[in-house]
Amino acid sequence: MCGIVGYIGDNSASPILIDGLKKLEYRGYDSAGIAVYGDDGVKICKTKGRIADLEGKLENEGKLEGCVGIGHTRWATHGAPDDINAHPHKGGNGRITLVHNGIIENYIELKIMLEQKGYVFVSQTDTEVLAHLFDFFYDGDSLKAMSKVMKMVRGSYATAVLIEDKPDEIIAARKDSPLIVGIGDNENFLASDIPAVLKYTRDCYLLDDNQIALLKKDSIKLYDIDLNEVHKDVYHVTWDVEAAEKGGYDHFMKKEIAEQPKTVRDTLSPRIKDGKVVIDELSLTDEQIKNIGTVHIVACGSAWHVGMAARYVIEKLAKTPCEVDLASEFRYRNPIVRPNDICIVISQSGETADTLAALREAKSKGARTISIVNVVASTIARESDDVIYTMAGPEIAVATTKAFSAQLNVAYLLAIRFAKAKGLIGENYEKTLCEEMLELPELIEKLLEMDDDLKALAKKYVNSEHVFFIGRGLDYAISLEGSLKLKEISYIHSEAYAAGELKHGTISLIEPGTPVFAVATQSDLLEKTLGNIKEVKARGAKVIALVGEKHSSVDEFADDVIRVPEISNILMPSLTVIPLQIFAYYMALGRGCDVDKPRNLAKSVTVE
Ligand code: AGP
């Protein structure tokens, strides 16, 4: 999964492309390159490594002059990250220059066809096939060529092309990978995501699947795959550049952790009115809610952990059966989805390939689809029947934090809405839950003040080889998230277990000194979890207990205790996740890891 940019105007393209790529580096950062149309045609500079390495190479080899260009930052899928496989790629005898985000699934058969026609390939990428195929169809009409390419390839793409004999245009297209067009004054922009153009414009076109954009410095024309002109509404971006910058924090992750009170407030307050949950974006009637058969929740990674928590809350309040699936499994297991079933899809980016495919699978089986998404107008958002946006703003750090919290709160809102529609909770209880939820931002603020304590705690455990997390019910769902946060940014081996499961095998891994994070905030399960704490303690584990502030029964069995404010059990995950995020952050920092861009990961996984 990569990031692409494009610029056409009167200004020097190179610095604008580089700047835009920096804003997209969270999407992939193993190699990068730009191509600029100058006085003597298209010139390319590309390299293995980060944008900074590309800047260094441009410094040494001389800037690329010209006012039209395209650029790319890569997350390798086909071909190792190196100078050859870096984008842009040339097509034909070099008259085509192309960047691409996505995967061409039928690239091998296309490559064979093109080689039989004399095309010579220099890289291992699927993208070079796209460049040569464009050249193959190009007879002077770039639109026709792009349309033919789109009809020939299978897979996902956001692609932008420079053509040697078309110095005054960039042509681009998308399918399954995001692409926006930034509207300027006598200049125009292309990018995989809005932060790349926000410094220059707030007005964008959000391309849909199978759409083509033809950019000139003073015009933008949009077409469908059959070259019928398309008219789109301008999407005006309301959030600011600053939001996309670090705001004085050392890392985006730390800034985004600190933004959670605002994120939760922004996500809840539009949907809680006078002690009632009102989700305007949800088009289901009370009658339809009453008749829901099964709620299928599908997602990946941390979003799946939200799904695990959502099941406990929806089944507890609304008594509607829930199935929670990893999207990558759901899409291929031919799930049993009945007409009255609904499918809740959770995704920060709204572009995760497995989750998108799971959404389409559920739709194809007749389920009504509701997505909980952070990126406005992303593909999952646009393809689901209803979309409930989490108001987290741009989330840059690969490890999700604020979007996770926002998703969790939308899940609570849905559970309460369902329970109320089914007459399973009354106005009073709904009001109580709403009041408690509106207190969450303030309580999270309080938890953020534990920063120094958690920093000290991380210092104590920073050299751990293994860390286990245990919990029951909602605490198990949050243990999964705590463990993933630690794994993905500190590279420490970590597992999360349903506390009652330990004695069925895993407890054999516990030896003297093994850190075990015991999340025990569910008052109705505390006794049971305490039993499991004693089990690991007896094997010499170092127990870090995360409990409600009124509970001290674990103290004698714990080496360290983190206390969080107490509210209704079903809302506790919104509090317990905060110290786990901060602990993971300081563990990663203490081990010198790249907190915002962990190795081998990317913010949005648009390949399966
Ligand atoms: C979480 O910190 C990771 N970035 C990852 O597990 C993520 O949750 C997963 O890839 C799903 O992404 P999405 O929410 O954008 O669909």
Residues whose N, C-alpha, C, O or C-beta is under 5 A from the ligand:
A	BS01	AGP	C300 G301 S302 A303 I346 S347 Q348 S349 G350 T352 V398 A399 T400 A602 K603 V605
